[in-house]
Amino acid sequence: MGIEQSYHEGKDAMTDTVLTLIKETPQRDEYGVQRVQKTAREIMAKKASVTRAEFFGGGRAGLNPSMVFHVFHGDYEDETVCEYEGKRYAVYRTFEDGDYIELYCQREGGTNG
């Protein structure tokens, strides 16, 4: 079925996919100006939709929950930005679930560059 394969667990369907994690590290250049160094790497993840409770709860908090990615705990290094299908997302919260960590993401104007 290629790089993306679907499977079904109970009522929640998830998709295996490639997720790009982007680490942003502030560094000073030779003139002392602080710039952000971006380092991207690809990992495997399972994509899921946000729940209604997450969507409405996030909306009340001023967030715009878009999707959730389940990644192996060892693959995640506290990145705050990810890219999926050419679109950038901000990771607004995480949840540890055994060997995996859930990345709750939202589309944001400031992360689309």
C-alpha positions in Angstrom: 0.0 0.0 0.0 3.0 2.3 -0.1 4.4 4.6 2.6 0.9 5.3 4.0 -1.1 2.4 5.3 -4.4 2.5 7.2 -5.5 0.3 9.9 -8.4 0.3 12.3 -8.3 0.1 16.1 -11.7 0.1 17.6 -13.5 3.3 16.4 -10.3 5.3 15.9 -8.7 4.9 12.4 -5.1 6.0 12.2 -2.7 6.2 9.3 1.0 5.4 9.2 2.8 8.3 7.7 6.0 10.3 7.5 6.2 13.4 9.7 8.9 16.0 9.5 10.0 17.3 12.9 11.7 20.8 12.9 14.0 21.8 15.7 14.4 25.6 16.1 17.6 26.6 17.9 18.5 30.3 18.5 22.1 31.1 17.5 24.2 34.2 17.1 25.8 34.9 13.7 29.2 36.5 13.2 27.7 39.9 13.8 26.1 39.0 17.1 22.6 39.0 15.6 20.4 36.2 17.0 19.0 34.0 14.2 17.0 30.8 14.4 18.7 27.6 13.0 16.2 25.1 11.8 17.0 21.4 11.6 14.5 19.1 10.0 14.3 15.3 10.2 11.8 12.7 9.1 10.2 10.1 11.4 7.4 7.6 11.1 4.2 8.6 12.9 0.5 7.6 13.2 -1.8 10.4 12.3 -5.2 10.7 14.0 -7.9 13.3 14.2 -8.4 15.4 17.3 -11.4 14.5 19.4 -14.4 16.8 19.7 -13.5 17.5 23.3 -9.9 18.5 22.3 -11.2 20.6 19.5 -13.8 22.6 21.5 -11.6 22.7 24.6 -8.7 24.0 22.6 -10.9 26.6 20.9 -12.0 27.9 24.3 -8.3 28.3 25.2 -7.6 30.2 21.9 -6.1 27.2 20.1 -7.0 25.7 16.8 -6.4 21.9 17.2 -5.9 20.3 13.8 -4.5 16.8 14.3 -2.6 14.4 16.6 0.5 12.4 15.7 1.5 9.4 17.7 5.3 9.0 17.6 7.8 6.7 19.3 9.0 8.4 22.4 12.7 8.0 21.4 12.1 9.8 18.1 10.8 13.0 19.8 13.3 15.7 21.0 10.9 18.4 22.2 10.5 19.9 18.7 7.8 22.6 18.6 7.2 22.6 14.9 6.4 19.8 12.5 5.5 19.5 8.8 3.0 17.2 7.3 2.0 17.1 3.6 3.8 20.4 3.0 2.0 22.3 5.7 3.6 23.5 9.0 2.0 22.9 12.4 2.9 24.1 15.9 3.0 21.4 18.6 0.9 23.0 21.4 0.9 20.1 23.8 2.2 16.5 24.2 0.9 13.5 26.1 3.1 10.5 27.0 1.5 7.1 26.4 3.9 4.3 27.3 6.5 4.0 24.6 4.8 6.6 22.5 4.1 10.3 22.8 1.1 12.1 21.3 1.8 15.5 19.6 -1.2 17.8 19.5 -0.8 20.2 16.6 -2.4 23.3 15.2 -2.0 25.3 12.0 -0.6 28.8 12.8 0.2 31.8 10.7 3.6 32.1 12.4 4.7 28.6 11.6 3.9 28.5 7.8 7.1 30.1 6.6 
